[in-house]
Amino acid sequence: MAELLTLEDSEVHIWCTDISQVSSALLPSYLELMSDQEKERNGRYRFEHLRAADKITRALARTVLSRYADIDPADWSFTQGEH
């Protein structure tokens, strides 16, 4: 695993990706990172491009968080709030 990143009190790190540049060959591995609840929600998207975008953004969130904490990307647990 790469060395963990840290945030100083006065820092903000911004991560982004151009989803149009992500290989569709990666999507099955991104789906494997998602919880059962996330997979179920992903399957409700009517169009494939929206399912793909959701997989990419979920993978990005999980892998970026794992750059700051020694937690496997698939082991993150999220809860849904009212908003």
N, C-alpha and C positions, 0 to 999 in steps of 0.2 A: 504494500500500500504506500502511496505517496505521503510525504510529510504533511501533517495537518496544518492548515492555514489558521491564522489568528486574526482577530479584529481588535484594533486599538480603540479606545473610547471615542476618538474623533474620526474614525474611519467608517466608510460605507463601501461595501463591495457590490458591484452590479454585474450580474451574469445574464447573458442573453444568447440566443441562438437564432439563426435563420432557418426556420423549419423546412423551407423549400430546398435547403441544401443537405438535409439529413437523408441518408440512404434508407430506402424502404426495407432493405435487408436487416436493419437494426431493430425494426418494430417488434418482431417476436421476442427479442431479449428485453425490450422495454416493457412489454406486457407482463413478463415474468417478474418484474420488480413491483408490480402493482398488487395491492391487497385484493381479496375477493370482492369486497364492496366496490373498489375502484374499477375492477374488471367488469362487474355487472353494470355499473353506470356507463362505462365506455361502450359497452355493447348496445346501449340504448340510443347512441348517436345514429341518426338515419343515414348519414353519408360517410363514406370511407375516409375522405380527407379530414373530417372532423374527428373521427376515431383516431387517425394517425396523429393529428395535432395534440390530442389529449394524451396519448401515449408519450409523445416527445416531451410535453411540458411536465408530466408526472416524473419521467425519468430525469429530466434536468433538475427538478426540485430535489429529488432524492439523492442524486449524485453530487450536487453542489453541497447539500447539507452534510454529506459524508466527507467532504473535504475539510470541514470544520470540527467534526466529531467522529470519534472512532466507532462508527456504527455502519454496518453494511447497508447499502442503499435499499435493499428489500426489507430491512428490519425496521424502517421508520413506520410509525403509526400516527395517523391523523384522525382527528374527529371533526365532524361537520358542525359548524355553528349556525345560528339562526340566519346569518347573512351569507 
